Amino acid sequence: MKQLFLTGIVSLLIISCSKKENSEIQPSSDTSTPVPTNASGKDLIEASDCMACHNAVERTIGPSYKEIAEKYSDKDIEILASKIIEGGSGVWGSVPMQPHPQVSKEDAKKMVEFILSQKK
């Protein structure tokens, strides 16, 4: 019974965080948290859906920001910003990160810079 329950939970998480084939990904229609154009990386993350799968210090569905900061450096900002926009899988396990095409390259870089600052 416990194994069946856990399998169901994992299946739901994979489905909810995976890229949906043949469907257009829309920016969040939630306007409850407006983000100014000069927003910091932290502000951009807090206004996005990042916290649904990531946490500052503990692994949840995806790696924690601290784990990411320990694995990558400032030379990886461009690559990580692209992963935010395009999505990715395989680096941190089998659960893919959904793409976020509504995030600009500039904003994605700010988000990555904030995440990498968690190393300090």
N, CA, C and O of each residue as an XYZ file, in Angstrom:
480
protein
N       0.824     -1.190      0.000
C       0.000      0.000      0.000
C       0.874      1.262      0.000
O       0.625      2.192     -0.767
N       1.892      1.289      0.858
C       2.781      2.439      0.955
C       3.521      2.646     -0.356
O       3.676      3.777     -0.818
N       3.980      1.548     -0.957
C       4.711      1.642     -2.224
C       3.792      2.177     -3.329
O       4.222      2.993     -4.145
N       2.544      1.730     -3.361
C       1.584      2.207     -4.341
C       1.338      3.698     -4.164
O       1.270      4.437     -5.146
N       1.206      4.141     -2.930
C       1.008      5.560     -2.636
C       2.198      6.386     -3.120
O       2.012      7.408     -3.779
N       3.423      5.951     -2.799
C       4.629      6.670     -3.214
C       4.762      6.694     -4.723
O       5.158      7.713     -5.288
N       4.438      5.593     -5.390
C       4.496      5.542     -6.848
C       3.536      6.560     -7.449
O       3.873      7.235     -8.422
N       2.353      6.672     -6.879
C       1.374      7.648     -7.357
C       1.861      9.078     -7.190
O       1.697      9.903     -8.089
N       2.459      9.374     -6.046
C       2.987     10.721     -5.789
C       4.093     11.056     -6.778
O       4.094     12.139     -7.363
N       5.037     10.135     -6.971
C       6.148     10.362     -7.900
C       5.610     10.569     -9.307
O       6.081     11.453    -10.022
N       4.642      9.777     -9.712
C       4.045      9.913    -11.046
C       3.419     11.292    -11.228
O       3.600     11.922    -12.269
N       2.692     11.759    -10.231
C       2.086     13.085    -10.312
C       3.139     14.181    -10.417
O       2.972     15.131    -11.182
N       4.215     14.057     -9.659
C       5.277     15.062     -9.711
C       5.938     15.086    -11.077
O       6.207     16.159    -11.618
N       6.199     13.928    -11.631
C       6.834     13.860    -12.945
C       5.920     14.477    -13.996
O       6.377     15.241    -14.846
N       4.656     14.155    -13.942
C       3.712     14.707    -14.910
C       3.607     16.219    -14.759
O       3.586     16.935    -15.760
N       3.540     16.712    -13.544
C       3.352     18.144    -13.332
C       4.583     18.963    -13.672
O       4.460     20.145    -13.991
N       5.767     18.368    -13.612
C       6.984     19.125    -13.882
C       7.575     18.823    -15.250
O       8.600     19.399    -15.616
N       6.958     17.942    -16.004
C       7.532     17.576    -17.289
C       6.994     18.452    -18.397
O       5.940     19.075    -18.263
N       7.735     18.492    -19.498
C       7.331     19.245    -20.672
C       6.172     18.521    -21.331
O       6.243     17.315    -21.567
N       5.128     19.237    -21.624
C       3.980     18.639    -22.281
C       4.193     18.695    -23.783
O       4.416     19.769    -24.343
N       4.127     17.560    -24.428
C       4.309     17.456    -25.867
C       3.118     18.077    -26.585
O       1.982     17.990    -26.118
N       3.388     18.698    -27.714
C       2.362     19.262    -28.581
C       1.479     20.286    -27.884
O       0.312     20.436    -28.244
N       1.997     20.974    -26.920
C       1.212     22.025    -26.294
C       2.083     23.253    -26.145
O       3.282     23.165    -25.881
N       1.458     24.387    -26.320
C       2.180     25.635    -26.196
C       2.278     26.006    -24.728
O       1.282     25.967    -24.005
N       3.459     26.360    -24.293
C       3.653     26.735    -22.893
C       3.390     28.227    -22.773
O       4.010     29.043    -23.455
N       2.477     28.558    -21.907
C       2.070     29.934    -21.725
C       2.719     30.518    -20.479
O       2.921     29.805    -19.496
N       3.045     31.794    -20.507
C       3.509     32.429    -19.284
C       2.407     32.361    -18.238
O       1.222     32.279    -18.562
N       2.809     32.395    -17.014
C       1.834     32.341    -15.929
C       0.875     33.518    -16.047
O       1.296     34.650    -16.284
N      -0.396     33.249    -15.883
C      -1.381     34.321    -15.939
C      -1.583     34.958    -14.571
O      -2.391     35.874    -14.419
N      -0.848     34.470    -13.580
C      -0.962     34.996    -12.229
C      -0.305     36.364    -12.178
O       0.912     36.473    -12.330
N      -1.078     37.386    -11.970
C      -0.539     38.743    -11.911
C      -0.492     39.264    -10.484
O      -0.387     40.470    -10.259
N      -0.571     38.358     -9.524
C      -0.595     38.786     -8.134
C       0.764     39.286     -7.652
O       0.838     40.013     -6.661
N       1.834     38.907     -8.338
C       3.163     39.346     -7.954
C       3.827     40.055     -9.133
O       4.598     39.432     -9.863
N       3.546     41.333     -9.334
C       4.175     42.034    -10.445
C       5.681     42.148    -10.225
O       6.139     42.361     -9.103
N       6.439     42.004    -11.300
C       7.888     42.065    -11.209
C       8.360     43.290    -11.978
O       8.135     43.380    -13.185
N       9.010     44.236    -11.303
C       9.510     45.420    -11.996
C      10.618     45.047    -12.977
O      11.271     44.015    -12.830
N      10.819     45.897    -13.972
C      11.812     45.596    -15.002
C      13.232     45.555    -14.448
O      14.097     44.911    -15.042
N      13.492     46.209    -13.349
C      14.823     46.196    -12.748
C      14.892     45.230    -11.563
O      15.678     45.433    -10.637
N      14.078     44.192    -11.595
C      13.991     43.233    -10.483
C      15.292     42.463    -10.314
O      16.025     42.219    -11.273
N      15.554     42.089     -9.077
C      16.731     41.270     -8.780
C      16.433     39.819     -9.141
O      15.282     39.449     -9.373
N      17.480     39.006     -9.186
C      17.307     37.580     -9.442
C      16.409     36.939     -8.411
O      15.577     36.095     -8.745
N      16.570     37.333     -7.151
C      15.735     36.798     -6.073
C      14.266     37.150     -6.306
O      13.393     36.296     -6.151
N      13.989     38.403     -6.676
C      12.620     38.829     -6.949
C      12.017     38.040     -8.110
O      10.855     37.636     -8.059
N      12.809     37.826     -9.145
C      12.331     37.086    -10.314
C      11.996     35.643     -9.950
O      10.987     35.100    -10.402
N      12.842     35.028     -9.135
C      12.592     33.652     -8.697
C      11.330     33.586     -7.855
O      10.498     32.700     -8.048
N      11.182     34.512     -6.926
C      10.009     34.517     -6.047
C       8.708     34.751     -6.810
O       7.649     34.281     -6.392
N       8.781     35.471     -7.924
C       7.589     35.756     -8.720
C       7.295     34.648     -9.736
O       6.259     34.675    -10.400
N       8.189     33.691     -9.858
C       8.021     32.610    -10.834
C       7.509     31.344    -10.159
O       7.123     31.358     -8.990
N       7.513     30.258    -10.910
C       7.107     28.965    -10.356
C       8.302     28.141     -9.874
O       8.146     26.953     -9.591
N       9.478     28.735     -9.774
C      10.704     28.015     -9.383
C      10.562     27.294     -8.044
O      11.013     26.160     -7.886
N       9.931     27.966     -7.087
C       9.841     27.411     -5.737
C       8.918     26.182     -5.662
O       8.872     25.510     -4.632
N       8.200     25.892     -6.722
C       7.378     24.685     -6.749
C       8.253     23.431     -6.793
O       7.850     22.367     -6.324
N       9.453     23.567     -7.361
C      10.347     22.408     -7.505
C      11.704     22.592     -6.831
O      12.437     21.620     -6.647
N      12.044     23.817     -6.463
C      13.356     24.097     -5.878
C      13.204     24.782     -4.532
O      12.189     25.414     -4.241
N      14.242     24.639     -3.720
C      14.278     25.217     -2.387
C      15.677     25.801     -2.205
O      16.618     25.349     -2.857
N      15.826     26.769     -1.357
C      17.132     27.396     -1.165
C      18.182     26.430     -0.620
O      19.325     26.448     -1.075
N      17.816     25.593      0.338
C      18.833     24.759      0.991
C      18.584     23.255      0.936
O      19.512     22.477      1.157
N      17.359     22.824      0.647
C      17.052     21.393      0.638
C      16.554     20.948     -0.722
O      15.806     21.664     -1.387
N      16.971     19.764     -1.130
C      16.478     19.171     -2.372
C      15.000     18.834     -2.202
O      14.604     18.230     -1.206
N      14.192     19.225     -3.175
C      12.786     18.831     -3.198
C      12.601     18.025     -4.486
O      13.215     16.969     -4.633
N      11.788     18.487     -5.402
C      11.652     17.808     -6.686
C      12.927     17.997     -7.496
O      13.397     17.071     -8.157
N      13.474     19.184     -7.440
C      14.738     19.504     -8.106
C      15.802     19.816     -7.078
O      15.538     19.803     -5.876
N      17.001     20.095     -7.547
C      18.089     20.400     -6.614
C      17.872     21.725     -5.900
O      17.178     22.610     -6.400
N      18.475     21.846     -4.725
C      18.408     23.112     -3.995
C      19.319     24.130     -4.681
O      20.221     23.759     -5.431
N      19.082     25.392     -4.423
C      19.940     26.433     -4.980
C      21.368     26.272     -4.464
O      22.328     26.541     -5.186
N      21.502     25.839     -3.230
C      22.821     25.617     -2.644
C      23.564     24.516     -3.411
O      24.750     24.664     -3.705
N      22.878     23.416     -3.736
C      23.499     22.326     -4.504
C      23.936     22.813     -5.888
O      25.019     22.475     -6.365
N      23.083     23.605     -6.517
C      23.409     24.138     -7.845
C      24.641     25.031     -7.749
O      25.549     24.942     -8.575
N      24.665     25.897     -6.729
C      25.786     26.815     -6.548
C      27.093     26.070     -6.288
O      28.157     26.515     -6.718
N      27.017     24.950     -5.593
C      28.222     24.170     -5.317
C      28.739     23.454     -6.564
O      29.937     23.200     -6.686
N      27.841     23.131     -7.482
C      28.222     22.377     -8.678
C      28.725     23.287     -9.817
O      29.584     22.886    -10.602
N      28.186     24.499     -9.897
C      28.493     25.386    -11.013
C      29.222     26.641    -10.540
O      29.273     26.945     -9.348
N      29.786     27.359    -11.513
C      30.495     28.607    -11.212
C      29.995     29.714    -12.137
O      29.116     29.492    -12.969
N      30.560     30.894    -11.982
C      30.164     32.042    -12.797
C      30.369     31.801    -14.290
O      29.693     32.419    -15.113
N      31.284     30.918    -14.646
C      31.511     30.647    -16.079
C      30.343     29.875    -16.699
O      30.261     29.759    -17.922
N      29.442     29.348    -15.868
C      28.300     28.563    -16.340
C      27.001     29.372    -16.429
O      25.945     28.808    -16.714
N      27.067     30.661    -16.192
C      25.851     31.492    -16.168
C      25.076     31.386    -17.470
O      23.858     31.213    -17.451
N      25.753     31.486    -18.586
C      25.101     31.427    -19.900
C      24.382     30.080    -20.108
O      23.240     30.046    -20.565
N      25.054     28.990    -19.772
C      24.485     27.643    -19.928
C      23.271     27.463    -19.024
O      22.239     26.953    -19.461
N      23.390     27.877    -17.772
C      22.286     27.711    -16.826
C      21.095     28.600    -17.188
O      19.944     28.201    -17.011
N      21.370     29.801    -17.693
C      20.279     30.682    -18.131
C      19.518     30.026    -19.282
O      18.291     30.099    -19.343
N      20.245     29.391    -20.182
C      19.589     28.675    -21.288
C      18.746     27.517    -20.782
O      17.676     27.245    -21.328
N      19.222     26.822    -19.732
C      18.444     25.705    -19.168
C      17.147     26.199    -18.543
O      16.129     25.510    -18.612
N      17.166     27.374    -17.936
C      15.926     27.931    -17.379
C      14.925     28.165    -18.510
O      13.747     27.834    -18.377
N      15.385     28.724    -19.599
C      14.506     29.062    -20.711
C      14.070     27.824    -21.495
O      12.896     27.690    -21.840
N      15.011     26.921    -21.777
C      14.739     25.770    -22.639
C      14.341     24.498    -21.886
O      13.825     23.558    -22.491
N      14.574     24.461    -20.586
C      14.326     23.254    -19.811
C      15.517     22.317    -19.907
O      16.497     22.618    -20.588
N      15.437     21.208    -19.243
C      16.539     20.255    -19.286
C      16.232     19.025    -18.459
O      15.257     18.981    -17.709
N      17.089     18.022    -18.615
C      16.919     16.792    -17.832
C      18.218     16.014    -17.804
O      19.118     16.235    -18.614
N      18.293     15.102    -16.855
C      19.413     14.181    -16.791
C      20.557     14.575    -15.892
O      21.312     13.701    -15.466
N      20.726     15.842    -15.582
C      21.854     16.280    -14.756
C      21.601     15.963    -13.281
O      22.515     15.543    -12.571
N      20.376     16.160    -12.823
C      20.038     15.992    -11.409
C      19.101     14.816    -11.163
O      18.552     14.680    -10.069
N      18.920     13.990    -12.142
C      18.030     12.843    -11.996
C      17.090     12.735    -13.181
O      17.304     13.365    -14.216
N      16.065     11.945    -13.025
C      15.182     11.653    -14.156
C      14.018     12.628    -14.325
O      13.353     12.600    -15.360
N      13.756     13.479    -13.352
C      12.647     14.423    -13.465
C      13.111     15.631    -14.274
O      14.013     16.347    -13.837
N      12.516     15.873    -15.441
C      12.948     17.013    -16.261
C      12.445     18.343    -15.703
O      11.398     18.408    -15.058
N      13.206     19.388    -15.962
C      12.759     20.733    -15.609
C      12.021     21.286    -16.821
O      12.527     21.239    -17.942
N      10.838     21.801    -16.592
C      10.057     22.345    -17.696
C      10.706     23.616    -18.226
O      11.357     24.340    -17.472
N      10.536     23.892    -19.513
C      11.075     25.131    -20.074
C      10.270     26.342    -19.602
O       9.095     26.229    -19.253
N      10.915     27.475    -19.601
C      10.278     28.742    -19.228
C      10.568     29.765    -20.337
O      11.343     30.699    -20.132
N       9.944     29.589    -21.511
C      10.244     30.457    -22.658
C       9.826     31.909    -22.448
O      10.272     32.790    -23.184
N       8.981     32.170    -21.461
C       8.543     33.541    -21.184
C       9.615     34.346    -20.444
O       9.500     35.567    -20.335
N      10.650     33.679    -19.937
C      11.721     34.358    -19.205
C      12.753     34.860    -20.217
O      13.234     34.095    -21.052
N      13.086     36.135    -20.137
C      14.095     36.691    -21.043
C      15.488     36.183    -20.646
O      15.706     35.765    -19.509
N      16.409     36.226    -21.588
C      17.779     35.793    -21.312
C      18.378     36.644    -20.183
O      19.062     36.121    -19.303
N      18.122     37.929    -20.216
C      18.641     38.845    -19.179
C      18.109     38.466    -17.794
O      18.870     38.412    -16.828
N      16.808     38.204    -17.702
C      16.221     37.821    -16.419
C      16.733     36.460    -15.967
O      16.993     36.261    -14.780
N      16.882     35.519    -16.902
C      17.393     34.192    -16.553
C      18.812     34.310    -15.984
O      19.158     33.605    -15.036
N      19.627     35.187    -16.552
C      20.990     35.390    -16.040
C      20.956     35.966    -14.620
O      21.757     35.574    -13.772
N      20.033     36.893    -14.362
C      19.895     37.448    -13.008
C      19.518     36.342    -12.022
O      20.031     36.294    -10.904
N      18.626     35.463    -12.444
C      18.191     34.366    -11.586
C      19.370     33.443    -11.276
O      19.562     33.035    -10.130
N      20.151     33.119    -12.295
C      21.320     32.247    -12.118
C      22.339     32.918    -11.214
O      22.901     32.258    -10.340
N      22.592     34.192    -11.393
C      23.540     34.901    -10.535
C      23.103     34.836     -9.077
O      23.933     34.652     -8.187
N      21.805     34.987     -8.830
C      21.312     34.874     -7.464
C      21.537     33.459     -6.924
O      22.013     33.282     -5.802
N      21.193     32.464     -7.730
C      21.369     31.067     -7.296
C      22.841     30.786     -6.982
O      23.153     30.180     -5.957
N      23.737     31.223     -7.855
C      25.170     30.971     -7.628
C      25.688     31.733     -6.410
O      26.690     31.335     -5.816
N      25.028     32.807     -6.038
C      25.461     33.561     -4.842
C      25.164     32.785     -3.561
O      25.653     33.157     -2.495
N      24.381     31.722     -3.643
C      24.055     30.921     -2.465
C      25.243     30.084     -2.000
O      25.200     29.487     -0.924
N      26.292     30.038     -2.799
C      27.499     29.292     -2.452
C      28.235     29.985     -1.319
O      28.891     29.332     -0.508
N      28.129     31.273     -1.263
C      28.915     32.074     -0.316
C      28.457     31.931      1.108
O      29.030     32.549      2.005
